[in-house]
Amino acid sequence: MIASLNGSLLVKSPGTVVVDVGGVGYEVFISSRTYDALPDNGQVCFLFIQTVVRADAISLFGFSKKEEKELFLLLITVSGIGPKLALTILSGIGVEEFCQAVMTKDLTRLTTFPGIGKKTAQRLCVELAEKVEGLSGYDTDVLTFSRVPDTQAVNALGDAVSALINLGYSQATAWQVLRTVEKQLADSTDPPPVEELVRRALRLLAAR
């Protein structure tokens, strides 16, 4: 069982990376937050790894932080949450913020992720409320706008992700580019509207 990888970053893209360890390239699925934390191609990187074995495939899921891997393991214990959906959740929310959302039963925040409806959000709260209290080393890199009490910020983020997906972009790419947009607008006192988030995201995507 592979628990970690330390090697040269061959390929880096939203959602997946390839790490060269001793001449062997390992494809690893990642969240957009882990993507943001990785160095440039050709540099040495370290990832915590969770190996998921299924009848038709052996998949590696990588994390830049131990706490992110711990939360991933908790998420996939919940009925209806598979590894890919767990990564989608981790792409859109930090560890600390997720723990707060679960413990306060913030269904509005939890249902912003594609694939998470009200019933699944309720299961997350019921099944993980006590377990997330044990997570240490919370991620302090939480989204600036999600600290705004108004649900407008939360809904704007979810709608912007959905808009980009409808335009043909993958979930991983949508989350990654919106994370960049949020960093650009970190000093904003008011959450930007959906149209502004999407406009800035498309501008960044076009410049790639």
C-alpha positions in Angstrom: 0.0 0.0 0.0 1.4 3.4 -1.1 1.2 5.9 1.8 3.3 8.8 0.4 5.3 9.8 -2.7 8.4 12.0 -2.8 9.8 12.6 -6.3 9.9 14.9 -9.3 6.7 16.5 -10.5 6.4 15.5 -14.2 2.9 16.7 -15.1 0.8 19.1 -13.1 -2.8 19.8 -14.1 -6.0 20.6 -12.1 -7.3 17.2 -10.9 -4.3 15.0 -11.6 -0.5 15.0 -11.4 2.2 12.6 -12.4 5.1 12.1 -9.9 8.3 10.4 -11.0 9.8 8.2 -8.3 12.9 6.3 -9.3 11.9 6.3 -12.9 8.3 5.2 -12.4 5.6 7.7 -13.0 2.6 7.6 -10.6 -0.6 9.3 -11.7 -2.3 10.8 -8.6 -5.7 12.5 -8.3 -5.7 15.7 -6.3 -7.9 18.5 -5.1 -7.5 22.1 -6.4 -6.1 23.1 -2.9 -3.4 20.5 -3.2 -2.8 21.7 -6.8 -2.3 25.3 -5.5 0.3 24.0 -3.0 2.5 22.1 -5.5 5.7 23.4 -7.0 6.3 23.9 -10.7 6.9 20.9 -13.1 10.4 19.4 -12.7 10.7 20.2 -9.0 10.6 17.8 -6.1 7.3 17.4 -4.4 5.9 15.3 -1.5 2.3 14.0 -1.3 0.5 12.1 1.3 -1.2 9.2 -0.6 -4.4 7.2 -0.1 -4.5 4.1 -2.3 -8.0 3.1 -3.3 -8.3 -0.5 -4.6 -11.3 -1.5 -6.6 -12.1 -4.5 -8.7 -11.3 -2.6 -11.9 -8.7 -0.2 -10.8 -6.1 0.9 -8.3 -6.1 4.7 -7.9 -3.9 7.0 -6.0 -5.3 10.1 -4.3 -2.7 12.7 -3.1 -2.8 15.5 -0.5 -0.4 18.2 0.4 -1.5 18.2 4.1 -2.1 15.3 6.5 -5.3 16.9 7.7 -6.7 16.9 4.1 -6.0 13.2 3.8 -7.7 12.5 7.2 -10.8 14.4 6.1 -10.8 12.5 2.8 -10.8 9.2 4.7 -13.8 10.4 6.8 -15.7 11.6 3.7 -15.5 8.3 1.9 -17.0 6.5 4.8 -20.3 8.3 4.3 -22.8 6.6 2.0 -23.0 8.3 -1.4 -19.5 9.9 -1.1 -16.9 8.3 -3.3 -13.3 9.3 -3.7 -13.9 11.6 -6.7 -16.8 13.4 -4.9 -14.7 13.7 -1.8 -12.0 15.5 -3.9 -14.6 17.8 -5.2 -15.6 18.8 -1.7 -12.0 19.2 -0.6 -11.4 21.5 -3.7 -14.1 23.9 -2.6 -13.7 24.1 1.2 -10.8 24.0 3.7 -10.6 21.5 6.5 -11.4 23.9 9.2 -14.3 25.4 7.3 -15.7 22.0 6.5 -15.5 21.0 10.2 -17.4 24.1 11.2 -20.0 23.6 8.5 -20.7 20.0 9.7 -20.7 20.8 13.4 -23.1 23.8 12.9 -25.2 21.8 10.4 -24.7 24.5 7.7 -26.6 22.7 4.9 -26.5 25.8 2.7 -22.7 25.6 2.6 -22.5 21.9 2.2 -25.0 21.8 -0.7 -23.0 24.2 -2.9 -20.8 21.3 -4.2 -21.9 19.5 -7.4 -23.3 16.1 -6.4 -24.2 17.0 -2.8 -27.9 17.4 -2.2 -29.8 18.1 1.0 -30.0 14.5 2.1 -26.3 13.8 1.5 -25.5 17.0 3.4 -27.6 15.9 6.3 -25.8 12.5 6.3 -22.5 14.3 6.5 -23.6 16.3 9.5 -25.1 13.2 11.3 -22.2 10.8 10.6 -19.2 13.2 10.8 -20.2 15.7 13.5 -18.3 14.0 16.3 -15.5 12.6 14.1 -14.4 15.9 12.7 -13.8 17.3 16.2 -10.8 15.0 16.4 -9.1 16.5 13.4 -6.0 18.4 14.3 -4.0 21.1 12.5 -6.9 22.7 10.8 -6.4 24.4 7.5 -6.3 28.1 7.9 -6.5 28.8 4.2 -10.2 29.3 4.1 -12.0 31.4 1.5 -12.3 35.0 2.4 -15.9 35.4 1.1 -17.2 32.3 3.0 -16.5 34.2 6.3 -19.2 36.7 5.3 -22.4 35.7 7.3 -24.7 36.4 4.3 -25.4 33.2 2.3 -24.9 35.3 -0.9 -21.2 34.5 -1.0 -21.7 30.8 -0.6 -24.4 30.7 -3.3 -22.3 32.8 -5.7 -19.4 30.4 -5.4 -21.5 27.3 -6.1 -23.3 29.0 -9.0 -20.0 30.1 -10.5 -18.7 26.6 -10.4 -21.9 25.3 -12.0 -21.6 28.0 -14.7 -18.1 27.0 -15.7 -19.0 23.3 -15.7 -21.9 24.1 -18.1 -19.5 25.9 -20.3 -17.5 22.6 -20.7 -14.8 23.0 -18.0 -14.2 20.1 -15.5 -15.0 20.5 -11.9 -11.3 20.4 -11.0 -10.5 23.2 -13.4 -13.5 25.3 -12.2 -12.5 25.0 -8.6 -8.9 25.7 -9.3 -9.5 28.9 -11.3 -12.1 30.2 -8.9 -9.6 29.7 -6.1 -7.3 32.0 -8.0 -10.1 34.6 -8.5 -10.8 34.6 -4.8 -7.2 35.3 -4.0 -7.3 38.2 -6.4 -10.4 39.6 -4.6 -9.2 38.7 -1.1 -9.4 42.4 0.0 -13.0 42.8 -1.1 -15.4 43.7 1.8 -18.4 42.5 -0.1 -18.8 39.2 -1.9 -18.7 39.6 -5.7 -21.7 38.5 -7.8 -21.7 35.3 -9.8 -21.2 37.2 -13.1 -18.0 38.9 -11.8 -16.6 35.5 -10.6 -17.3 33.9 -13.9 -16.0 36.8 -15.9 -12.7 36.8 -14.1 -12.4 33.0 -14.2 -12.9 33.0 -18.0 -10.3 35.7 -18.4 -7.8 33.6 -16.5 -8.7 30.5 -18.5 -8.3 32.3 -21.8 -4.8 33.5 -20.8 -3.5 30.0 -20.2 
